[in-house]
Amino acid sequence: MFLAAGASAFPPQEPAAPQQQDTTAPAEPSDTFSGTIVELNSDNLTVSRSGPGGRAERHKFLLKPETRIEGKLKTKVRVTVGFTSTDEGDVARLIVVRQQKKP
């Protein structure tokens, strides 16, 4: 079987329809921040960590009803926060309390 120049053995395909994203699902965390909780209330959480040169770096996160929390939040515990930046501020999506080091 010979094909003419420019002919294809495969039939033409229609372009795939763009997939729509489910906007009802909570957004996945786009960034993380680890440190120690220094302030905590029902609306927000402030985490501090040591930066280069020993300078403390603080980050404040908004807590929403859809924020998942793994462990018990209290001041002076180490956490890792997965968050998404929004117009309101940085919204915590996932907070994981880290195990305390055993002496």
WOZI-V590927 format. One record per residue. N is the residue number from 1. OMEGA is omega as a letter, one per 40 degrees, with the letter a starting at -180 (NA if undefined). BURIAL is 1 if it has 16 or more other C-alpha atoms within 10 Angstrom, else 0. Layout:
<<N | OMEGA | BURIAL> <N | OMEGA | BURIAL>>
This chain:
<<1 | i | 0> <2 | i | 0> <3 | i | 0> <4 | i | 0> <5 | i | 0> <6 | i | 0> <7 | a | 0> <8 | i | 0> <9 | a | 0> <10 | i | 0> <11 | i | 0> <12 | a | 0> <13 | i | 0> <14 | i | 0> <15 | i | 0> <16 | i | 0> <17 | i | 0> <18 | i | 0> <19 | i | 0> <20 | i | 0> <21 | i | 0> <22 | a | 0> <23 | i | 0> <24 | i | 0> <25 | i | 0> <26 | a | 0> <27 | i | 0> <28 | i | 0> <29 | a | 0> <30 | a | 0> <31 | i | 0> <32 | i | 0> <33 | a | 1> <34 | i | 1> <35 | a | 1> <36 | i | 1> <37 | i | 1> <38 | i | 1> <39 | a | 0> <40 | i | 1> <41 | a | 0> <42 | a | 0> <43 | a | 0> <44 | a | 0> <45 | i | 1> <46 | a | 1> <47 | a | 1> <48 | i | 1> <49 | i | 1> <50 | i | 0> <51 | i | 0> <52 | i | 0> <53 | i | 0> <54 | i | 0> <55 | i | 0> <56 | i | 0> <57 | a | 0> <58 | i | 1> <59 | a | 0> <60 | a | 1> <61 | i | 1> <62 | i | 1> <63 | i | 1> <64 | i | 0> <65 | a | 0> <66 | i | 0> <67 | i | 1> <68 | a | 0> <69 | i | 0> <70 | a | 0> <71 | a | 0> <72 | i | 0> <73 | i | 1> <74 | a | 1> <75 | i | 0> <76 | i | 0> <77 | i | 1> <78 | a | 1> <79 | i | 1> <80 | a | 1> <81 | i | 1> <82 | a | 1> <83 | i | 1> <84 | i | 1> <85 | i | 0> <86 | i | 0> <87 | i | 0> <88 | a | 0> <89 | i | 0> <90 | a | 1> <91 | i | 1> <92 | i | 1> <93 | a | 1> <94 | i | 1> <95 | i | 1> <96 | i | 1> <97 | a | 1> <98 | i | 1> <99 | i | 0> <100 | i | 0> <101 | i | 0> <102 | i | 0> <103 | NA | 0>>
